[in-house]
Amino acid sequence: MIGKALKQLPREKIQLATKFGIIRLEGFQFTVKGTPEYVRQCCEASLKRLGVDYIDLYYQHRVDVSVPIEDTMGELKKLVQEGKIKYIGLSEASVDTIRRAHAVHPITAVEMEYSLWSREIEEDVLPICRELGIGTVAYSPLGRGFFAGKAVVESLPNESTLAMHPRFSAENIEKNKVIYARLSDLASKHACTPPQLALAWLLHQGEDVIPIPGTTKLKNLDNNIGSLAVKLTPEDLKEILDAVPVDEVGGEREYSVFSNYLYKFANTPAQ
């Protein structure tokens, strides 16, 4: 579908990002692969499916802790030299992995979960990215839809995998509804919606932090874009943080099947 759309657009005006590394197994189970052969295989397959000559930003989606990051990066560097990708990204990578990867070839972006209720990267990943001049791409900036009212003001769709997410369990969602109510009150004060306030907070964390909210509805896209107009003072930002204390958030931030692939555990063996 994206390939078809790209054919209607001037390629040089499009920033195309995609990933490799997660292999889906039966059911809701996954594994991760970062061998040089797999890097190339995935890239070639994406280029073919998309019908393009190059990918702007190519991420390793999760870190394969059985493969030295230098081996994975070495192949990505070759793909840059061949003109098949322009920039390299990592996702859920540890500080050590980011530093070692960047030594092989400059990393352009590190994609991490970052939102009002997931702020641990402020302690380690954000500082290393700033030290090395790497942008931080914030995935799930609306807390997987929570700050847009998922499971609070609207019920989860029957087929939604969020039903398996720790923060959306029956026990934890009741605890987290209190946080949503506080944010909703603050949003009214700023004459915006809760998701706009949550995104505006992220947009005020620095020009090197890029939130990527996902949606399937045009009205939500318009709502998200509206966050750009919300201006916040340092006092406003503190008030927002006080309304969402991370130690009061119920549940772990990741699905249990991905818990082994969190960035804290994403160190790879020496080359």
Phi and psi restraints in degrees (value plus and minus 20) as a CYANA .aco file:
   2 ILE   PHI     -85.7   -45.7
   2 ILE   PSI     -58.8   -18.8
   3 GLY   PHI     -78.4   -38.4
   3 GLY   PSI     -62.5   -22.5
   4 LYS   PHI     -83.4   -43.4
   4 LYS   PSI     -62.1   -22.1
   5 ALA   PHI     -84.9   -44.9
   5 ALA   PSI     -60.5   -20.5
   6 LEU   PHI     -81.7   -41.7
   6 LEU   PSI     -51.5   -11.5
   7 LYS   PHI     -85.9   -45.9
   7 LYS   PSI     -40.7    -0.7
   8 GLN   PHI    -111.9   -71.9
   8 GLN   PSI     -22.9    17.1
   9 LEU   PHI    -143.4  -103.4
   9 LEU   PSI     134.2   174.2
  10 PRO   PHI     -90.8   -50.8
  10 PRO   PSI      93.7   133.7
  11 ARG   PHI     -74.7   -34.7
  11 ARG   PSI     -58.5   -18.5
  12 GLU   PHI     -88.6   -48.6
  12 GLU   PSI     -33.5     6.5
  13 LYS   PHI    -117.4   -77.4
  13 LYS   PSI     -19.7    20.3
  14 ILE   PHI    -124.1   -84.1
  14 ILE   PSI     114.1   154.1
  15 GLN   PHI    -121.9   -81.9
  15 GLN   PSI      88.0   128.0
  16 LEU   PHI    -124.6   -84.6
  16 LEU   PSI     100.1   140.1
  17 ALA   PHI    -141.0  -101.0
  17 ALA   PSI     119.2   159.2
  18 THR   PHI    -171.8  -131.8
  18 THR   PSI    -200.0  -160.0
  19 LYS   PHI    -158.4  -118.4
  19 LYS   PSI     148.4   188.4
  20 PHE   PHI    -161.9  -121.9
  20 PHE   PSI     144.1   184.1
  21 GLY   PHI     105.6   145.6
  21 GLY   PSI     -50.3   -10.3
  22 ILE   PHI    -116.9   -76.9
  22 ILE   PSI     109.1   149.1
  23 ILE   PHI    -131.4   -91.4
  23 ILE   PSI     102.8   142.8
  24 ARG   PHI    -104.1   -64.1
  24 ARG   PSI     110.6   150.6
  25 LEU   PHI    -121.5   -81.5
  25 LEU   PSI    -186.8  -146.8
  26 GLU   PHI     -86.0   -46.0
  26 GLU   PSI     123.9   163.9
  27 GLY   PHI      46.2    86.2
  27 GLY   PSI    -168.2  -128.2
  28 PHE   PHI    -118.4   -78.4
  28 PHE   PSI      37.8    77.8
  29 GLN   PHI    -145.9  -105.9
  29 GLN   PSI     129.4   169.4
  30 PHE   PHI    -162.7  -122.7
  30 PHE   PSI     139.0   179.0
  31 THR   PHI    -157.8  -117.8
  31 THR   PSI     151.6   191.6
  32 VAL   PHI    -148.0  -108.0
  32 VAL   PSI     119.5   159.5
  33 LYS   PHI    -157.9  -117.9
  33 LYS   PSI     109.0   149.0
  34 GLY   PHI    -152.9  -112.9
  34 GLY   PSI       5.7    45.7
  35 THR   PHI     -88.9   -48.9
  35 THR   PSI     132.2   172.2
  36 PRO   PHI     -74.1   -34.1
  36 PRO   PSI     -61.5   -21.5
  37 GLU   PHI     -81.7   -41.7
  37 GLU   PSI     -60.0   -20.0
  38 TYR   PHI     -91.6   -51.6
  38 TYR   PSI     -57.0   -17.0
  39 VAL   PHI     -74.8   -34.8
  39 VAL   PSI     -71.7   -31.7
  40 ARG   PHI     -86.3   -46.3
  40 ARG   PSI     -63.2   -23.2
  41 GLN   PHI     -77.6   -37.6
  41 GLN   PSI     -64.9   -24.9
  42 CYS   PHI     -87.6   -47.6
  42 CYS   PSI     -61.8   -21.8
  43 CYS   PHI     -83.4   -43.4
  43 CYS   PSI     -67.5   -27.5
  44 GLU   PHI     -80.2   -40.2
  44 GLU   PSI     -60.0   -20.0
  45 ALA   PHI     -87.0   -47.0
  45 ALA   PSI     -59.1   -19.1
  46 SER   PHI     -86.4   -46.4
  46 SER   PSI     -63.1   -23.1
  47 LEU   PHI     -78.7   -38.7
  47 LEU   PSI     -61.3   -21.3
  48 LYS   PHI     -87.5   -47.5
  48 LYS   PSI     -67.2   -27.2
  49 ARG   PHI     -83.0   -43.0
  49 ARG   PSI     -59.6   -19.6
  50 LEU   PHI    -100.8   -60.8
  50 LEU   PSI     -38.4     1.6
  51 GLY   PHI      48.8    88.8
  51 GLY   PSI      16.4    56.4
  52 VAL   PHI    -144.2  -104.2
  52 VAL   PSI     146.2   186.2
  53 ASP   PHI    -110.7   -70.7
  53 ASP   PSI     -42.2    -2.2
  54 TYR   PHI    -172.8  -132.8
  54 TYR   PSI     138.0   178.0
  55 ILE   PHI    -131.7   -91.7
  55 ILE   PSI     113.8   153.8
  56 ASP   PHI     -88.1   -48.1
  56 ASP   PSI     -73.7   -33.7
  57 LEU   PHI    -147.5  -107.5
  57 LEU   PSI      98.2   138.2
  58 TYR   PHI    -136.2   -96.2
  58 TYR   PSI      98.0   138.0
  59 TYR   PHI    -120.6   -80.6
  59 TYR   PSI     128.6   168.6
  60 GLN   PHI    -106.4   -66.4
  60 GLN   PSI      96.4   136.4
  61 HIS   PHI     -89.2   -49.2
  61 HIS   PSI     -59.9   -19.9
  62 ARG   PHI    -163.8  -123.8
  62 ARG   PSI     135.1   175.1
  63 VAL   PHI    -105.7   -65.7
  63 VAL   PSI     109.5   149.5
  64 ASP   PHI    -104.9   -64.9
  64 ASP   PSI      87.4   127.4
  65 VAL   PHI     -99.1   -59.1
  65 VAL   PSI     -16.9    23.1
  66 SER   PHI    -117.3   -77.3
  66 SER   PSI     -26.6    13.4
  67 VAL   PHI    -140.5  -100.5
  67 VAL   PSI     107.2   147.2
  68 PRO   PHI     -74.3   -34.3
  68 PRO   PSI     114.4   154.4
  69 ILE   PHI     -80.5   -40.5
  69 ILE   PSI     -46.8    -6.8
  70 GLU   PHI     -83.7   -43.7
  70 GLU   PSI     -52.3   -12.3
  71 ASP   PHI     -90.0   -50.0
  71 ASP   PSI     -65.1   -25.1
  72 THR   PHI     -82.5   -42.5
  72 THR   PSI     -66.7   -26.7
  73 MET   PHI     -86.6   -46.6
  73 MET   PSI     -52.6   -12.6
  74 GLY   PHI     -79.8   -39.8
  74 GLY   PSI     -60.7   -20.7
  75 GLU   PHI     -92.4   -52.4
  75 GLU   PSI     -58.7   -18.7
  76 LEU   PHI     -82.4   -42.4
  76 LEU   PSI     -58.8   -18.8
  77 LYS   PHI     -81.6   -41.6
  77 LYS   PSI     -60.7   -20.7
  78 LYS   PHI     -81.9   -41.9
  78 LYS   PSI     -60.1   -20.1
  79 LEU   PHI     -85.2   -45.2
  79 LEU   PSI     -54.0   -14.0
  80 VAL   PHI     -85.5   -45.5
  80 VAL   PSI     -66.4   -26.4
  81 GLN   PHI     -82.4   -42.4
  81 GLN   PSI     -50.4   -10.4
  82 GLU   PHI    -103.9   -63.9
  82 GLU   PSI     -25.0    15.0
  83 GLY   PHI      60.6   100.6
  83 GLY   PSI      -7.6    32.4
  84 LYS   PHI    -104.8   -64.8
  84 LYS   PSI     -45.3    -5.3
  85 ILE   PHI    -155.3  -115.3
  85 ILE   PSI     133.3   173.3
  86 LYS   PHI    -118.1   -78.1
  86 LYS   PSI     -63.3   -23.3
  87 TYR   PHI    -154.6  -114.6
  87 TYR   PSI     133.3   173.3
  88 ILE   PHI    -132.2   -92.2
  88 ILE   PSI     117.4   157.4
  89 GLY   PHI    -148.0  -108.0
  89 GLY   PSI     139.8   179.8
  90 LEU   PHI    -144.6  -104.6
  90 LEU   PSI     138.1   178.1
  91 SER   PHI    -155.9  -115.9
  91 SER   PSI     116.3   156.3
  92 GLU   PHI      31.2    71.2
  92 GLU   PSI      29.3    69.3
  93 ALA   PHI    -123.4   -83.4
  93 ALA   PSI     123.1   163.1
  94 SER   PHI     -94.7   -54.7
  94 SER   PSI     147.3   187.3
  95 VAL   PHI     -78.7   -38.7
  95 VAL   PSI     -65.2   -25.2
  96 ASP   PHI     -82.5   -42.5
  96 ASP   PSI     -62.7   -22.7
  97 THR   PHI     -85.4   -45.4
  97 THR   PSI     -61.9   -21.9
  98 ILE   PHI     -81.6   -41.6
  98 ILE   PSI     -66.0   -26.0
  99 ARG   PHI     -83.8   -43.8
  99 ARG   PSI     -64.7   -24.7
 100 ARG   PHI     -88.1   -48.1
 100 ARG   PSI     -59.1   -19.1
 101 ALA   PHI     -84.7   -44.7
 101 ALA   PSI     -63.3   -23.3
 102 HIS   PHI     -83.8   -43.8
 102 HIS   PSI     -47.1    -7.1
 103 ALA   PHI     -91.2   -51.2
 103 ALA   PSI     -45.4    -5.4
 104 VAL   PHI    -101.2   -61.2
 104 VAL   PSI     -65.7   -25.7
 105 HIS   PHI    -177.2  -137.2
 105 HIS   PSI     119.7   159.7
 106 PRO   PHI     -73.0   -33.0
 106 PRO   PSI     111.6   151.6
 107 ILE   PHI    -109.6   -69.6
 107 ILE   PSI     113.6   153.6
 108 THR   PHI    -111.5   -71.5
 108 THR   PSI     -59.7   -19.7
 109 ALA   PHI    -164.1  -124.1
 109 ALA   PSI     123.2   163.2
 110 VAL   PHI    -139.0   -99.0
 110 VAL   PSI     100.8   140.8
 111 GLU   PHI    -114.7   -74.7
 111 GLU   PSI     102.2   142.2
 112 MET   PHI    -157.6  -117.6
 112 MET   PSI     131.5   171.5
 113 GLU   PHI     -88.3   -48.3
 113 GLU   PSI     106.8   146.8
 114 TYR   PHI    -172.4  -132.4
 114 TYR   PSI      98.1   138.1
 115 SER   PHI    -179.3  -139.3
 115 SER   PSI    -199.9  -159.9
 116 LEU   PHI     -77.0   -37.0
 116 LEU   PSI     -51.7   -11.7
 117 TRP   PHI    -124.9   -84.9
 117 TRP   PSI     -11.3    28.7
 118 SER   PHI    -157.9  -117.9
 118 SER   PSI      69.1   109.1
 119 ARG   PHI    -140.7  -100.7
 119 ARG   PSI      -7.3    32.7
 120 GLU   PHI     -84.1   -44.1
 120 GLU   PSI     -44.4    -4.4
 121 ILE   PHI     -87.4   -47.4
 121 ILE   PSI     -33.8     6.2
 122 GLU   PHI     -83.8   -43.8
 122 GLU   PSI     -43.2    -3.2
 123 GLU   PHI    -102.1   -62.1
 123 GLU   PSI     -47.9    -7.9
 124 ASP   PHI    -159.4  -119.4
 124 ASP   PSI     -75.7   -35.7
 125 VAL   PHI     -89.3   -49.3
 125 VAL   PSI     -64.2   -24.2
 126 LEU   PHI     -80.1   -40.1
 126 LEU   PSI     -65.3   -25.3
 127 PRO   PHI     -81.9   -41.9
 127 PRO   PSI     -61.3   -21.3
 128 ILE   PHI     -87.9   -47.9
 128 ILE   PSI     -56.6   -16.6
 129 CYS   PHI     -83.4   -43.4
 129 CYS   PSI     -61.1   -21.1
 130 ARG   PHI     -89.4   -49.4
 130 ARG   PSI     -55.9   -15.9
 131 GLU   PHI     -82.1   -42.1
 131 GLU   PSI     -60.1   -20.1
 132 LEU   PHI    -114.5   -74.5
 132 LEU   PSI     -23.4    16.6
 133 GLY   PHI      56.5    96.5
 133 GLY   PSI      15.6    55.6
 134 ILE   PHI    -125.1   -85.1
 134 ILE   PSI     117.1   157.1
 135 GLY   PHI     -96.7   -56.7
 135 GLY   PSI     129.4   169.4
 136 THR   PHI    -128.6   -88.6
 136 THR   PSI     100.1   140.1
 137 VAL   PHI    -119.0   -79.0
 137 VAL   PSI      98.0   138.0
 138 ALA   PHI    -112.0   -72.0
 138 ALA   PSI      86.7   126.7
 139 TYR   PHI    -108.9   -68.9
 139 TYR   PSI     138.3   178.3
 140 SER   PHI      29.6    69.6
 140 SER   PSI      28.6    68.6
 141 PRO   PHI     -88.3   -48.3
 141 PRO   PSI     -35.0     5.0
 142 LEU   PHI    -124.6   -84.6
 142 LEU   PSI       3.9    43.9
 143 GLY   PHI      40.0    80.0
 143 GLY   PSI      25.1    65.1
 144 ARG   PHI      38.7    78.7
 144 ARG   PSI      13.1    53.1
 145 GLY   PHI      76.0   116.0
 145 GLY   PSI     -29.9    10.1
 146 PHE   PHI     -78.0   -38.0
 146 PHE   PSI     -64.4   -24.4
 147 PHE   PHI     -96.2   -56.2
 147 PHE   PSI     -22.8    17.2
 148 ALA   PHI    -121.2   -81.2
 148 ALA   PSI     -15.0    25.0
 149 GLY   PHI      80.0   120.0
 149 GLY   PSI     -12.6    27.4
 150 LYS   PHI     -83.3   -43.3
 150 LYS   PSI     109.9   149.9
 151 ALA   PHI      49.5    89.5
 151 ALA   PSI     -14.8    25.2
 152 VAL   PHI    -135.9   -95.9
 152 VAL   PSI     -85.7   -45.7
 153 VAL   PHI    -118.1   -78.1
 153 VAL   PSI     -31.7     8.3
 154 GLU   PHI    -156.9  -116.9
 154 GLU   PSI     125.9   165.9
 155 SER   PHI    -100.0   -60.0
 155 SER   PSI     138.0   178.0
 156 LEU   PHI     -93.3   -53.3
 156 LEU   PSI     119.7   159.7
 157 PRO   PHI     -79.7   -39.7
 157 PRO   PSI     130.0   170.0
 158 ASN   PHI     -75.7   -35.7
 158 ASN   PSI     -57.4   -17.4
 159 GLU   PHI    -108.6   -68.6
 159 GLU   PSI     -18.0    22.0
 160 SER   PHI     -87.1   -47.1
 160 SER   PSI     113.0   153.0
 161 THR   PHI     -93.2   -53.2
 161 THR   PSI     -32.5     7.5
 162 LEU   PHI     -81.3   -41.3
 162 LEU   PSI     -41.9    -1.9
 163 ALA   PHI     -79.4   -39.4
 163 ALA   PSI     -43.0    -3.0
 164 MET   PHI    -114.4   -74.4
 164 MET   PSI     -24.2    15.8
 165 HIS   PHI    -100.5   -60.5
 165 HIS   PSI     114.5   154.5
 166 PRO   PHI     -74.2   -34.2
 166 PRO   PSI     -57.6   -17.6
 167 ARG   PHI     -97.1   -57.1
 167 ARG   PSI     -30.6     9.4
 168 PHE   PHI    -129.4   -89.4
 168 PHE   PSI     -10.6    29.4
 169 SER   PHI     -85.8   -45.8
 169 SER   PSI     138.1   178.1
 170 ALA   PHI     -74.5   -34.5
 170 ALA   PSI     -61.3   -21.3
 171 GLU   PHI     -88.9   -48.9
 171 GLU   PSI     -67.2   -27.2
 172 ASN   PHI     -96.0   -56.0
 172 ASN   PSI     -52.4   -12.4
 173 ILE   PHI     -85.4   -45.4
 173 ILE   PSI     -52.4   -12.4
 174 GLU   PHI     -84.3   -44.3
 174 GLU   PSI     -60.6   -20.6
 175 LYS   PHI     -87.4   -47.4
 175 LYS   PSI     -60.4   -20.4
 176 ASN   PHI     -96.3   -56.3
 176 ASN   PSI     -40.2    -0.2
 177 LYS   PHI     -80.4   -40.4
 177 LYS   PSI     -50.2   -10.2
 178 VAL   PHI     -83.7   -43.7
 178 VAL   PSI     -60.3   -20.3
 179 ILE   PHI     -84.7   -44.7
 179 ILE   PSI     -63.5   -23.5
 180 TYR   PHI     -81.0   -41.0
 180 TYR   PSI     -62.0   -22.0
 181 ALA   PHI     -81.1   -41.1
 181 ALA   PSI     -60.4   -20.4
 182 ARG   PHI     -84.1   -44.1
 182 ARG   PSI     -63.8   -23.8
 183 LEU   PHI     -86.1   -46.1
 183 LEU   PSI     -58.3   -18.3
 184 SER   PHI     -82.2   -42.2
 184 SER   PSI     -59.8   -19.8
 185 ASP   PHI     -83.2   -43.2
 185 ASP   PSI     -62.0   -22.0
 186 LEU   PHI     -87.0   -47.0
 186 LEU   PSI     -56.0   -16.0
 187 ALA   PHI     -82.2   -42.2
 187 ALA   PSI     -60.9   -20.9
 188 SER   PHI     -80.4   -40.4
 188 SER   PSI     -59.7   -19.7
 189 LYS   PHI     -81.6   -41.6
 189 LYS   PSI     -55.8   -15.8
 190 HIS   PHI    -113.9   -73.9
 190 HIS   PSI     -11.1    28.9
 191 ALA   PHI      34.6    74.6
 191 ALA   PSI      23.7    63.7
 192 CYS   PHI    -161.3  -121.3
 192 CYS   PSI     159.4   199.4
 193 THR   PHI    -111.6   -71.6
 193 THR   PSI     140.2   180.2
 194 PRO   PHI     -74.9   -34.9
 194 PRO   PSI     -66.0   -26.0
 195 PRO   PHI     -84.0   -44.0
 195 PRO   PSI     -53.7   -13.7
 196 GLN   PHI     -84.2   -44.2
 196 GLN   PSI     -59.6   -19.6
 197 LEU   PHI     -88.1   -48.1
 197 LEU   PSI     -60.9   -20.9
 198 ALA   PHI     -82.8   -42.8
 198 ALA   PSI     -61.7   -21.7
 199 LEU   PHI     -91.7   -51.7
 199 LEU   PSI     -58.4   -18.4
 200 ALA   PHI     -81.5   -41.5
 200 ALA   PSI     -59.1   -19.1
 201 TRP   PHI     -78.3   -38.3
 201 TRP   PSI     -65.4   -25.4
 202 LEU   PHI     -84.1   -44.1
 202 LEU   PSI     -61.8   -21.8
 203 LEU   PHI     -84.5   -44.5
 203 LEU   PSI     -39.8     0.2
 204 HIS   PHI    -111.1   -71.1
 204 HIS   PSI     -16.6    23.4
 205 GLN   PHI    -103.3   -63.3
 205 GLN   PSI     -26.0    14.0
 206 GLY   PHI     116.0   156.0
 206 GLY   PSI     130.6   170.6
 207 GLU   PHI     -87.9   -47.9
 207 GLU   PSI     -33.2     6.8
 208 ASP   PHI    -110.4   -70.4
 208 ASP   PSI     -16.1    23.9
 209 VAL   PHI    -128.8   -88.8
 209 VAL   PSI      97.8   137.8
 210 ILE   PHI    -137.0   -97.0
 210 ILE   PSI      84.9   124.9
 211 PRO   PHI     -94.9   -54.9
 211 PRO   PSI     123.9   163.9
 212 ILE   PHI    -145.6  -105.6
 212 ILE   PSI      55.7    95.7
 213 PRO   PHI     -88.9   -48.9
 213 PRO   PSI     117.8   157.8
 214 GLY   PHI    -122.7   -82.7
 214 GLY   PSI     127.5   167.5
 215 THR   PHI    -176.1  -136.1
 215 THR   PSI     138.4   178.4
 216 THR   PHI    -133.4   -93.4
 216 THR   PSI     -17.8    22.2
 217 LYS   PHI    -141.4  -101.4
 217 LYS   PSI     114.0   154.0
 218 LEU   PHI     -80.6   -40.6
 218 LEU   PSI     -58.0   -18.0
 219 LYS   PHI     -84.3   -44.3
 219 LYS   PSI     -53.6   -13.6
 220 ASN   PHI     -91.8   -51.8
 220 ASN   PSI     -55.5   -15.5
 221 LEU   PHI     -81.3   -41.3
 221 LEU   PSI     -66.9   -26.9
 222 ASP   PHI     -81.2   -41.2
 222 ASP   PSI     -60.9   -20.9
 223 ASN   PHI     -81.3   -41.3
 223 ASN   PSI     -65.0   -25.0
 224 ASN   PHI     -81.8   -41.8
 224 ASN   PSI     -63.7   -23.7
 225 ILE   PHI     -81.2   -41.2
 225 ILE   PSI     -51.8   -11.8
 226 GLY   PHI     -81.7   -41.7
 226 GLY   PSI     -38.9     1.1
 227 SER   PHI     -84.6   -44.6
 227 SER   PSI     -42.9    -2.9
 228 LEU   PHI     -84.6   -44.6
 228 LEU   PSI     -43.6    -3.6
 229 ALA   PHI    -108.2   -68.2
 229 ALA   PSI     -26.9    13.1
 230 VAL   PHI    -106.2   -66.2
 230 VAL   PSI      93.8   133.8
 231 LYS   PHI    -121.8   -81.8
 231 LYS   PSI     112.5   152.5
 232 LEU   PHI    -145.1  -105.1
 232 LEU   PSI     118.9   158.9
 233 THR   PHI    -108.2   -68.2
 233 THR   PSI     146.2   186.2
 234 PRO   PHI     -74.3   -34.3
 234 PRO   PSI     -56.1   -16.1
 235 GLU   PHI     -87.1   -47.1
 235 GLU   PSI     -59.7   -19.7
 236 ASP   PHI     -81.7   -41.7
 236 ASP   PSI     -64.3   -24.3
 237 LEU   PHI     -82.4   -42.4
 237 LEU   PSI     -60.7   -20.7
 238 LYS   PHI     -85.5   -45.5
 238 LYS   PSI     -60.5   -20.5
 239 GLU   PHI     -82.4   -42.4
 239 GLU   PSI     -58.7   -18.7
 240 ILE   PHI     -85.5   -45.5
 240 ILE   PSI     -65.6   -25.6
 241 LEU   PHI     -81.5   -41.5
 241 LEU   PSI     -60.6   -20.6
 242 ASP   PHI     -83.4   -43.4
 242 ASP   PSI     -49.0    -9.0
 243 ALA   PHI     -96.6   -56.6
 243 ALA   PSI     -41.0    -1.0
 244 VAL   PHI    -146.1  -106.1
 244 VAL   PSI      48.7    88.7
 245 PRO   PHI     -89.6   -49.6
 245 PRO   PSI     104.2   144.2
 246 VAL   PHI     -84.1   -44.1
 246 VAL   PSI     -46.2    -6.2
 247 ASP   PHI     -94.7   -54.7
 247 ASP   PSI     -27.5    12.5
 248 GLU   PHI    -119.9   -79.9
 248 GLU   PSI     -24.8    15.2
 249 VAL   PHI     -92.3   -52.3
 249 VAL   PSI     110.8   150.8
 250 GLY   PHI    -109.3   -69.3
 250 GLY   PSI     106.9   146.9
 251 GLY   PHI      78.5   118.5
 251 GLY   PSI     132.9   172.9
 252 GLU   PHI     -91.4   -51.4
 252 GLU   PSI     140.2   180.2
 253 ARG   PHI    -103.0   -63.0
 253 ARG   PSI     -31.3     8.7
 254 GLU   PHI    -146.5  -106.5
 254 GLU   PSI     132.6   172.6
 255 TYR   PHI     -78.4   -38.4
 255 TYR   PSI     126.9   166.9
 256 SER   PHI     -80.9   -40.9
 256 SER   PSI     -52.4   -12.4
 257 VAL   PHI     -88.2   -48.2
 257 VAL   PSI     -39.5     0.5
 258 PHE   PHI    -122.8   -82.8
 258 PHE   PSI     -19.7    20.3
 259 SER   PHI     -80.7   -40.7
 259 SER   PSI     -49.7    -9.7
 260 ASN   PHI     -94.4   -54.4
 260 ASN   PSI     -32.1     7.9
 261 TYR   PHI    -126.4   -86.4
 261 TYR   PSI      -6.6    33.4
 262 LEU   PHI     -86.8   -46.8
 262 LEU   PSI     133.0   173.0
 263 TYR   PHI     -80.3   -40.3
 263 TYR   PSI     -47.8    -7.8
 264 LYS   PHI     -81.5   -41.5
 264 LYS   PSI     -46.1    -6.1
 265 PHE   PHI    -123.3   -83.3
 265 PHE   PSI     -12.3    27.7
 266 ALA   PHI    -112.5   -72.5
 266 ALA   PSI      20.6    60.6
 267 ASN   PHI    -107.6   -67.6
 267 ASN   PSI     119.2   159.2
 268 THR   PHI    -127.2   -87.2
 268 THR   PSI     140.2   180.2
 269 PRO   PHI     -85.8   -45.8
 269 PRO   PSI     137.8   177.8
 270 ALA   PHI     -84.8   -44.8
 270 ALA   PSI     128.9   168.9
